[in-house]
């Protein structure tokens, strides 16, 4: 499965196209966060939604190569569970 490479800035301008890309994911969600420098609230909500969808469908959700900035942003937003692929949305 090919990972969806996330852009440097996950903000409102990227939310619509990000939503469409997530809808096209078949089966498991595999994301690559190596380049991410900032996560905004709307894209954070989309990540949580993808996580919840994966749980509902019984598939996996994984963010690989998480940048330090992405890790910090997700932790500040209460989304550190997204990095572990466990918990509830």
Secondary structure, 3 states (H helix, E strand, C coil): CCCEECCCEECHHHHHHHHHHHHHCCCCEEEECCCCCEECHHHHHHHHHHHHHHHHHCCCEEEECCCHHHHHHHHHCCCCHHHHCCCCC
